């Protein structure tokens, strides 16, 4: 592709020397498991998110599973979330032993708080809002519902590092925030990694025990748990990237604004707006498009990469059918799945490349409507 959907080489090439130096430091001291780089990254990441505590873990999925378990979610409980996210947002609930209960989303792809009350039951233990595409959910009404019914809120921030809602960064609003540093994320490791944020020191200490096989000390296992540790090598490289994440995010925001400006007036394309209380980070720039599949084919023929996040809602996947929601259960999410397309928005994208993408989109619709 002349304009790939994502270009990880372009991001890492200028950082290669710094990243290798960080890895060399870990090799030199030899503390590969929970070495000093992990604690240093946790401290700096907590500051970035506006919380006092963070625990590094091996993936965003493990972050979600450990968060639910630490809050006492287990067999017989229900957790409310959405059908349009990556499967991990639902599978973590199953892995914790609870039942996922799904509600529909708004036009901006995030959970619709007005749909939550009808989904509550005596078994509801938590709400798991997903800040999908890097756009914060509408958290004030959601938190009001949680307080009214005594529910925990676990924020799925996998796509939303530094996104803000009403002046607060995601991961600082609910009881726990869960982050992924998968290579495609806005703050990314060179492999899998994740983190959990919270305001409670005791909760954070328990999460650190749980990520390490339930070991309070090397010789004292205080609960059964698995190995979900953040590698010291990944923590070292993430610490390098922390210096750049705000700049990368601002470039993503500028790219989104350029797309809006250049595609304005096209009735066949819809790009969600931020709104006054929400500041998105554009992990993905997801638009709704008429003739979506034909548009993707046209863009591909012109050397422009695209993606779909996500083409099949979770309840319609093979595993998701066991949840008992037939097609038509979530009309907004299902309509979006048939129309959404993700356009290139990575920080290294140039204005001329964005012009090419937008010119190709305009030409496609001009040809289809002529």
PEGI-V228472 format. One record per pair of residues at least 4 apart in sequence whose C-alpha atoms are under 7 Angstrom apart, sorted by the first residue. I is the first residue (numbers start at 0). GAP is how many residues later the second one is. D is the distance in whole Angstrom. If there is no record, write none. Layout:
{{I	GAP	D} {I	GAP	D}}
This chain:
{{0	302	5} {0	303	6} {0	304	6} {1	301	5} {1	302	6} {2	300	6} {2	301	5} {2	302	6} {2	350	7} {3	300	6} {3	301	5} {4	300	4} {4	301	5} {4	302	7} {4	338	7} {4	339	5} {5	338	6} {5	340	6} {6	4	7} {7	4	6} {8	4	6} {9	338	7} {10	337	7} {11	4	6} {14	4	6} {15	4	6} {16	4	6} {17	4	6} {17	222	7} {18	4	6} {18	218	6} {18	221	7} {19	4	6} {20	4	6} {21	4	7} {21	214	6} {21	215	6} {22	4	6} {22	210	6} {22	213	7} {23	4	6} {24	4	7} {25	4	6} {25	5	7} {25	6	7} {25	207	6} {30	4	5} {31	199	7} {31	200	5} {31	201	7} {32	198	6} {32	199	6} {33	4	6} {33	197	7} {33	198	6} {34	197	5} {35	4	6} {36	4	6} {36	195	6} {36	198	6} {36	199	5} {37	4	6} {37	18	7} {37	192	7} {37	194	6} {37	197	5} {38	4	6} {39	4	6} {40	4	6} {40	194	6} {40	198	6} {41	4	6} {41	12	5} {41	13	6} {41	14	6} {42	4	6} {42	11	7} {43	4	6} {44	4	6} {44	9	7} {45	4	6} {45	5	5} {45	6	6} {45	7	6} {45	8	5} {45	151	7} {46	4	6} {46	5	7} {48	113	6} {48	120	6} {48	121	7} {48	122	7} {48	123	7} {49	119	7} {49	122	6} {50	121	6} {50	146	7} {50	147	6} {50	148	6} {51	147	6} {52	144	6} {52	145	6} {52	146	6} {52	148	7} {52	151	7} {53	141	7} {53	142	5} {53	143	4} {53	144	6} {53	150	7} {54	140	5} {54	141	5} {54	142	7} {54	149	7} {54	152	7} {54	153	6} {55	138	6} {55	139	4} {55	140	6} {55	173	7} {55	174	5} {56	5	7} {56	6	6} {56	136	6} {56	137	5} {56	138	5} {56	154	7} {56	171	5} {56	172	5} {56	173	4} {57	4	7} {57	134	6} {57	135	4} {57	136	5} {57	170	5} {57	171	5} {57	172	5} {58	4	6} {58	121	6} {58	133	5} {58	134	4} {58	135	4} {59	4	6} {59	98	6} {59	118	6} {59	119	5} {59	120	4} {59	133	7} {59	134	5} {59	135	7} {60	4	6} {60	27	6} {60	31	6} {61	4	6} {61	166	6} {62	4	6} {62	115	5} {62	116	7} {62	131	6} {62	132	6} {62	133	6} {63	4	6} {63	28	6} {63	114	6} {64	4	6} {64	27	5} {64	28	7} {64	30	7} {64	31	6} {65	4	6} {65	141	7} {66	4	6} {66	109	7} {67	4	7} {67	5	5} {67	28	7} {68	4	5} {68	5	7} {68	27	6} {69	137	7} {72	4	6} {72	23	7} {72	25	7} {72	52	7} {73	22	6} {73	23	5} {73	24	5} {74	22	5} {74	23	5} {75	22	6} {75	47	7} {76	21	5} {76	22	6} {76	46	5} {76	47	6} {76	48	6} {77	20	6} {77	21	5} {77	22	6} {77	23	6} {77	45	6} {77	46	4} {77	47	6} {78	14	7} {78	19	7} {78	20	6} {78	21	5} {78	22	6} {78	45	6} {78	46	6} {78	47	5} {78	48	6} {78	49	7} {79	20	6} {79	21	5} {79	22	6} {79	46	7} {79	47	5} {79	48	6} {80	19	7} {80	20	6} {80	21	5} {80	22	6} {80	46	6} {80	47	5} {80	48	6} {81	20	5} {81	21	5} {81	22	6} {81	23	7} {81	29	6} {82	19	6} {82	21	7} {82	230	5} {82	231	5} {82	232	6} {82	250	7} {83	226	7} {83	229	5} {83	230	6} {83	249	6} {84	4	6} {84	47	7} {85	224	7} {86	4	6} {86	227	6} {87	4	6} {89	4	7} {89	10	6} {90	4	6} {91	4	6} {92	4	7} {92	5	5} {92	6	6} {92	7	6} {93	4	5} {93	5	6} {93	6	7} {102	12	6} {102	13	7} {103	7	6} {103	8	6} {103	11	7} {103	226	5} {103	228	6} {103	229	6} {104	4	6} {104	5	5} {104	6	4} {104	7	5} {104	227	6} {104	228	6} {105	4	6} {105	5	6} {105	6	5} {105	226	7} {107	164	6} {108	23	7} {109	20	7} {109	21	6} {109	22	6} {109	27	5} {110	18	6} {110	26	6} {112	28	6} {112	29	6} {115	4	7} {119	4	6} {124	26	5} {124	27	7} {125	25	5} {125	26	5} {125	27	6} {126	24	7} {126	25	6} {126	26	5} {126	27	6} {127	25	6} {127	26	5} {127	27	6} {127	28	7} {128	8	7} {128	25	7} {128	26	5} {128	27	6} {129	7	7} {129	25	6} {129	26	5} {129	27	7} {130	4	5} {130	5	5} {130	6	5} {130	25	6} {130	26	6} {130	28	7} {130	29	6} {131	27	6} {132	26	6} {132	149	6} {132	150	5} {132	151	5} {132	152	7} {133	25	5} {133	26	4} {133	29	6} {133	146	5} {133	147	5} {133	148	5} {133	149	5} {133	150	7} {134	25	7} {134	28	7} {134	144	7} {134	145	4} {134	146	7} {135	27	6} {135	28	7} {135	29	6} {135	34	7} {135	142	6} {135	144	6} {137	4	7} {138	4	6} {139	4	6} {140	4	6} {141	4	6} {142	4	6} {143	4	6} {144	4	6} {145	4	6} {145	5	5} {145	6	7} {145	7	7} {146	4	6} {151	23	6} {152	21	5} {152	22	5} {152	23	7} {153	20	6} {153	21	6} {153	22	5} {153	23	6} {154	16	6} {154	19	6} {154	21	6} {154	22	5} {154	23	6} {155	21	6} {155	22	5} {155	23	7} {156	4	7} {156	13	7} {156	14	6} {156	20	6} {156	21	5} {156	22	5} {157	20	6} {157	21	4} {157	22	4} {158	26	6} {158	124	6} {159	121	6} {159	123	7} {160	25	7} {160	26	7} {161	7	6} {161	8	7} {162	6	6} {162	7	6} {162	116	6} {162	117	5} {162	118	5} {163	4	5} {163	5	4} {163	6	6} {163	114	6} {163	115	5} {163	116	7} {164	4	6} {164	5	7} {164	112	6} {164	113	5} {164	114	6} {165	111	5} {165	112	6} {167	4	7} {170	5	6} {170	6	4} {170	7	7} {170	26	6} {171	5	7} {171	26	7} {174	23	6} {175	20	7} {175	21	6} {175	22	5} {176	19	6} {176	20	5} {176	21	6} {177	17	6} {177	18	5} {177	19	7} {178	15	5} {178	16	5} {178	17	6} {179	13	6} {179	14	4} {179	15	7} {180	4	6} {180	6	6} {180	7	4} {180	8	5} {180	11	6} {180	12	5} {180	13	5} {181	6	5} {181	7	6} {181	9	6} {181	10	5} {181	11	6} {182	5	5} {182	6	5} {182	7	6} {182	8	6} {183	4	6} {184	98	6} {185	97	6} {186	54	7} {186	58	6} {187	50	7} {188	4	6} {188	45	6} {188	48	7} {188	49	6} {189	44	7} {192	37	6} {197	6	7} {199	4	6} {200	4	6} {201	4	6} {202	4	6} {203	4	6} {204	4	6} {205	4	6} {206	4	6} {207	4	7} {208	4	7} {208	5	5} {208	6	6} {208	7	6} {209	4	5} {209	15	6} {209	16	7} {210	15	6} {210	16	6} {210	17	4} {210	18	5} {211	14	7} {211	15	5} {211	16	6} {211	17	6} {212	11	7} {212	12	5} {212	13	4} {212	14	5} {213	7	5} {213	8	6} {213	9	5} {213	10	5} {213	11	5} {214	5	6} {214	6	4} {214	7	6} {215	4	6} {215	5	6} {215	6	6} {229	5	7} {230	4	6} {231	4	6} {232	4	6} {233	4	6} {234	4	6} {235	4	7} {236	4	6} {237	4	6} {240	4	6} {243	4	6} {244	4	6} {245	4	6} {246	4	6} {247	4	6} {247	99	5} {248	4	6} {248	32	6} {249	4	6} {250	4	6} {250	96	5} {251	4	6} {251	29	7} {251	30	6} {251	93	6} {251	94	6} {251	95	5} {252	4	6} {252	28	6} {252	29	7} {253	4	6} {254	4	6} {254	90	6} {255	4	6} {255	29	7} {256	4	6} {257	4	6} {258	4	6} {259	4	6} {259	11	7} {261	96	6} {262	95	6} {267	21	6} {267	22	5} {268	18	7} {268	19	6} {268	20	5} {268	21	7} {269	17	6} {269	18	5} {269	19	7} {270	16	5} {270	17	7} {273	4	6} {273	5	6} {273	6	6} {283	58	6} {283	61	7} {284	57	5} {284	58	6} {284	60	6} {285	54	6} {285	55	6} {285	56	4} {285	57	7} {286	53	5} {286	54	6} {286	55	6} {287	48	7} {287	51	5} {287	52	4} {287	53	6} {288	50	5} {288	51	6} {289	49	7} {290	4	6} {291	4	6} {291	47	6} {291	49	7} {292	4	6} {293	4	6} {294	4	6} {294	69	7} {295	4	6} {295	10	7} {296	4	6} {297	4	7} {298	4	6} {298	5	5} {298	6	7} {298	61	7} {299	4	5} {299	5	6} {303	53	7} {305	35	7} {305	36	6} {305	37	5} {305	38	7} {306	34	6} {306	35	5} {307	32	6} {307	33	5} {307	34	6} {308	33	7} {309	27	6} {310	26	5} {310	27	7} {311	4	6} {311	5	7} {311	25	6} {312	4	7} {312	21	7} {312	24	7} {313	6	6} {314	5	4} {314	6	5} {314	8	7} {314	10	6} {315	4	6} {315	5	6} {315	11	7} {316	4	6} {320	4	7} {324	4	6} {329	4	6} {330	4	6} {331	4	6} {332	4	6} {333	4	7} {334	4	7} {335	4	6} {344	4	7} {348	4	7} {349	4	6} {350	4	6} {351	4	6} {352	4	6} {353	4	6} {354	4	6} {355	4	6} {356	4	6} {357	4	6} {358	4	6} {359	4	6} {360	4	6} {361	4	6} {362	4	6} {363	4	6} {364	4	6} {365	4	6}}
